[in-house]
Amino acid sequence: MTNPLGEIFAATLNADPGTNYTYSDLGYILLGTILPKVFGKPLDILAHERIFAPLGMSRTFYKPPDNLKPQTAATAFCPLRPKQTLIGEVHDANAHFLGGVSGHAGVFSTLSDMVRYAVAIQYPTMAAHHNLPRILSPLAYKLASENQIDAAIGGHSIGWFTVLNGMLPRGDLLSKRCFGHTGFTGTLLIFDPEADLAFIFLTNRVYSEADGAGLLRLRRLVANVIGAAITG
């Protein structure tokens, strides 16, 4: 495999800006290489100092320590490591090539830690009550929660999928103000400001070849169950 950074620098446009939407993680990868240059620290250290530690996310890491690997979900079927079961190693091939620390993949976490992260983003009053710092300013939250591209070509905010994006598995009942993101391994975080909801779904679709596609549909079904419970 070639260096993903080299491929990014050599990439050409598939369409004129503003005329087509295709999901790509190239910008996330590039941003993950820019931040260490700006702040003079590796990306994993920056994430720990500026997000994980302030929020008390004590079990969230790039490259989790060996003592936590027995509690880490296993993945498999990485093209760079065929026939290997990966535990505590990033599944994504590009992130693996970059040493396991990248702007687009590589973070391991737990449900309790993700709840802290979700509260800090969506519920600043509740966060303050629990001494959790605000990690997005009001303007940054606006850019994250609202579509930032032409609705005629899709839905994507600064960092998140919005409702016009078919990759946002909100089901049929959550509101059109939803925004969130999925992970290739099957994870999901959705916010619905209208329903006062943060929805976290941690699972694994890349351990068994047989169940991978079905899990994508399952996420939408679970969203429908939650939506039905809220709307009655």
N, C-alpha and C positions, 0 to 999 in steps of 0.2 A: 504494500500500500504506500502511496506517495504521501508526502507531508500535506495535511489538510490546509495549512496556512498558505503553502505554495499554490494549491489549487484555488483557494479564495482569491489570491492576488492575480491569478491568471484567468479568472472567470470573466465571461462576457455576459451582457444582458440578454435575457431570453425575450424580453418585450420592452417597449418604451415605458418609462416610469409613469404610473398612474393609469395604465391601460389593462393591466392583468394582475391577478393575485395568485401567487404560489407560495405555500409555506416553505421556509428555508431557515435553517439554523446557522447559516454562515455568519450572519451579523452578530449572533450571540457568541460564536467562537471568537470572532475578531474583537469584540468588546472585552472578552475575557483575557485577551492578550494586551489590550490597551491599558486597562486599569492598573496592572502591576507597573507599567512604565510611568504612569502618572503619579502613583502613590509610593513607588519604590518598595513594594512588598508583594509577595506571591498572592495569587487570587485566593487560595484557600485561607491564608492568614487574614486577608482583608475581609472575607466573608465571616470568619470567626469573630474578628474584632468589631465589625460594624453591624452585624446582624445576629449571628447565633448567640454569642456571649451576652450582649445587652438584653436579648429576649429570654435568656435562661434556657436556650435550646441546647442542653448539655449532652444530648445524644444525637447530634446532627453534625456530620463531618463530610468532607472529601476524604476518601481513603480511611475508613474507620479502623480503629486500633484492633489488634488481634484478639483482645479479650472480648470484643463485642461481635466478632464474626460468627460465633455459634448462634447468635440471635438475629442474624442478618439473612434476609430472604435470598435464596440462590437463584441465579439466572443461567441461561445456557444459549447456545446457537449464535454466538458472536462469530462473524466471518473470519476474524483474525485469530480466533482460538477455537477451531472446530473440535467438537466432541469433548469440550471441557465444561465442567460445571463451575461457575464462578460464584464465589462467596466473598463479599466485601470488596469486590473489584467491579469497576464500572462496566456495564454491558456494552455501551456505545463504542463502536470501533474507533471513531475519530477522537473521542475523549481518552480512550486507552492509549492511542498513539501519542497523545499530548501528556502522558504521564498520569492520567486519572483525574486531572484537575482542568476543567474547561468551563467556559461561560455557558455552555448549552447542556451539559450533562456531568454526572459524577457525584452528586450530593446524595448521601444516605441519611434518612431521618426516621422518626417514629411518629405515631399518631399524636401523642401528647405534645411533642415539640411542634408539630405542624399546627395544632390548635393555637399555640402561642403566636405563631407566625400569622395565622389567619385573623386572630383577634387584633393584632397590631395593625394590620392593613385595614380591616373592615370596621372595627369598633374602637375608635380612639378613646372614647369616654371610658369604656370598660377596660381598655388597656391601661389607661392612667390609674384607674382604681386598683389594678393589680401590679402597679409599678412597672409596666411594660412601656418602653419608649415608642414613640411614633416613628415608623421607619419610612413613611411616605408623607410628604407635605400635601396639603389640600390640592395644590396644582398638579403634583405628580399623581395623586389618586385620580384626579379628573382625566389625565392623559391615559392612565391605566384602565379606567373603567368605561371609557367611551370610544367608539369606533373612530379611528384616525385615518382611515382611507375612504375612498369613494364607495358608497354603499352599492353602487352598480357593479363593482367587481369583487366585493367581499366584506369581511369584517375582521379587523385586527387593530388593537390599540397599541400603546407602547408596552410591549412585552406580553400581551395576553390576547387570546381569542375573544371576539365579541359575537353577538348572536347571529349575524349573517354568515359566520364561518361554519361550514359543515363539520369541522373537526371539534367543535364545542359540543360535547354530549349532554345537553341540558334536557333532553327528552322533549315532551310536548306541553308540559304544564308550568314549568318555571318561566319567569317573566322575560320580556325582551331586553331587560336591563342586565341580564346575566353577562358575566365575563369570567374567564378562567383559562386554565391550561391543562393539558394532559402530558403524561410521560410515555415514552415508547414502551416501557415495561409494563404499563397498565395503570399507572397512578393518575390521580385526578384531583384538582382543586378548583372549585367553582364558587363564585360569589354571586348572590342575587340581592342587590340592595333593596329592591321592591318587596321581597319576601323576608327581608332581614335574616338572610341565610348565608352561612359558609358551609360548603359541602366538601368533605375530604374523603377520598376513596383510595385506599392503598391495597393494591393487589399485584399479581404477577402473571403476565401473559406470555412470558418468554422462557418459561421453564419446561413446558410441554408443548411440542409442536401441534398436538391435537386440539388444544383448547384456546389457542391464541386469538383466532378471529371471533369466536363466540363471546369472549370477554369484552370485546369492543361494544357489542350489542348489549351486554349485561349492564354496562355503565349507564346506558340510556334508560334501561328498564328501572334501574335503581333510582335514577333521577325522577322518573315518573312516579314511583312509589312515594318519594319524598314530596314531590309536587302535589300529589293527591292528598297527602296528609296535611299539607299546609292549606290548600285551597278548599278541602272538604268536598 
